[in-house]
């Protein structure tokens, strides 16, 4: 039997790692959105704020569809966040600005 982890297992492990970091800094409660086929990897809250979070890792992570994540965040009255794994294996939260409602390609 091979001990090689599947892409799903690697992604799940990264999500749990990001969740632990996020919980230690921003939130008290977290729900993982496993297999949801949405841009949300987990939802977190601290009693005041709710966050919808997408996890990105790897040398060349897929681009984030910020507009879609923001649309989902609006449904939960939440703050959209992208958790990015950076050099040294540390996590960096990137809070998406929802005040700019222009769609991609639109000019000011």
C-alpha positions in Angstrom: 0.0 0.0 0.0 1.3 3.4 -1.0 1.9 6.1 1.6 1.6 8.9 -0.9 -1.1 11.4 0.0 -3.7 12.3 -2.5 -4.3 15.9 -3.5 -7.5 15.9 -1.4 -5.5 14.8 1.7 -2.9 17.5 1.1 -5.5 20.2 0.6 -7.4 19.0 3.7 -4.2 19.1 5.8 -3.5 22.7 4.6 -7.0 23.8 5.4 -6.8 22.3 9.0 -3.4 24.1 9.4 -4.9 27.4 8.2 -7.9 26.9 10.5 -5.7 26.4 13.6 -3.8 29.6 12.8 -7.0 31.6 12.1 -8.7 30.3 15.3 -5.6 31.3 17.4 -5.7 34.9 16.1 -9.2 35.8 14.9 -12.0 33.4 15.7 -13.4 31.3 18.4 -15.6 29.0 16.3 -14.8 27.4 12.9 -16.8 25.2 10.6 -15.0 23.5 7.7 -16.9 23.5 4.4 -15.6 20.1 3.2 -16.6 19.1 -0.3 -18.9 22.1 -0.7 -17.8 23.1 -4.2 -17.9 26.7 -3.2 -15.1 29.2 -2.8 -15.4 28.9 1.0 -13.0 26.5 2.7 -14.2 27.4 6.2 -16.4 29.8 8.1 -15.2 31.4 11.3 -16.7 33.7 13.9 -15.7 35.3 17.2 -19.1 36.5 18.5 -18.8 39.8 16.7 -17.5 39.1 13.2 -18.1 36.3 10.8 -15.4 35.4 8.2 -15.6 33.3 5.0 -12.2 32.0 4.3 -10.5 30.5 1.2 -7.1 28.8 1.7 -4.3 29.1 -0.9 -0.9 27.4 -0.7 1.9 26.0 -2.9 4.5 27.6 -5.1 1.9 28.6 -7.8 -1.5 28.7 -6.1 -4.6 29.1 -8.3 -5.8 32.6 -8.5 -8.6 33.6 -6.2 -12.0 34.7 -7.7 -12.4 37.5 -5.2 -15.7 38.6 -6.7 -17.3 35.2 -6.1 -15.9 35.0 -2.6 -17.3 38.5 -1.9 -20.7 37.4 -3.2 -20.7 34.4 -0.8 -19.5 36.7 2.0 -22.5 39.0 1.5 -24.9 36.0 1.9 -23.4 35.4 5.4 -22.9 39.1 6.2 -19.3 38.1 6.6 -15.8 39.4 5.9 -14.0 37.6 3.0 -10.5 36.4 3.7 -7.9 34.6 1.7 -5.4 32.7 3.9 -2.1 32.5 1.9 0.8 30.3 2.9 4.0 32.3 2.6 7.7 31.6 2.8 8.7 29.7 5.9 5.4 27.9 6.1 3.6 30.8 7.8 0.1 31.9 7.1 -0.9 35.4 6.0 -4.5 36.5 6.1 -5.5 38.8 3.3 -8.8 40.6 4.0 -10.6 41.5 0.8 -11.8 45.0 0.4 -15.6 44.8 -0.3 -16.0 48.6 -0.7 -14.9 48.4 -4.3 -17.9 46.9 -6.1 -16.7 47.2 -9.7 -16.5 44.0 -11.6 -13.3 42.9 -13.4 -12.7 44.9 -16.5 -14.9 47.9 -15.5 -13.2 51.3 -15.4 -13.6 54.0 -12.7 
